[in-house]
Amino acid sequence: ANHLALFGIGRYTGSQTSTKLKVTGIDLFSAGDFMGGEGTEEIVLSDPFGGVYKKLVLRGNKLVQTSYFGEDEAA
């Protein structure tokens, strides 16, 4: 993608591990660095009554983690 976008040569450095589970009818997905840490920004949507939790972790302009728990009407 870097080469096609004329940003130079990019090298594949491996993939992030992701997990998707369906336990007793509840969807759960997580990929990336869950804890984030210094220099990261977290965006969280938590709806305990609706049973939904969503979290994004950003470092700079890059998404480094996403997690999702609960039912999604769009899925």
N, C-alpha and C positions, 0 to 999 in steps of 0.2 A: 504494500500500500504506500509506503514511503517513497519508493522508486516511482510508482505511477503518478503520485502527487508532486513529483519533482522536489522532494524534501531530502534527497540523497539515498544512500543505500541503507536499508534496515536489515537487521539480522534477527532471526527467530531465537528468542531466549527462553522458550518454554511457555507452557500454559499454566494459568491459575487453576487450582483444583476447585470444583464446585460440587455441591451436594444437593440433591432434591429428594425429599422423603414425603411419603403420604402415610400418615399414621392415624388410624381411626378416623379417616375422612378429613384430616386437617393437612393442608399443604404447608410445606416448609422448604425453603430454598436458601442457600448461602454460598457465596463465592468471594474469594479474596481475603484480605487482611482484616478480620473482624474487629480487632481492637483499635486499629488506626494508630493513635499515638500522637506525639508532638508533631506539629506542622500539618495536621489534618483537620478537616471540618466534617462534622456529622450532621446529616439531615435525617430526622426521625419523625415518622407518623405513627402514633400509637392510639388505637381505638379499643380500649379494653371491653367496652360494651358490645362492639361489633366483632371482637375477637381477631383484630388485624394489627400487625406490627410490621412496619417497613423501615429499613435503615440503609442509607447511603453513606459511604465514607469517601471523601474527596481529599486528594493531596495535590495542591496547585490546581490545574485545570483537568486533572485526570481522576476518573472513578477507580478507586482501589479496592472497594468492597461493596457488596450489596447483600441484603438479607431480607427475607419475606416470610411471614408467618400468618396463617389464617386463610379464610376463604375469600376469593376474588370473584365478584360478579362478572367481570370481563373474561375470566379464564374459561 
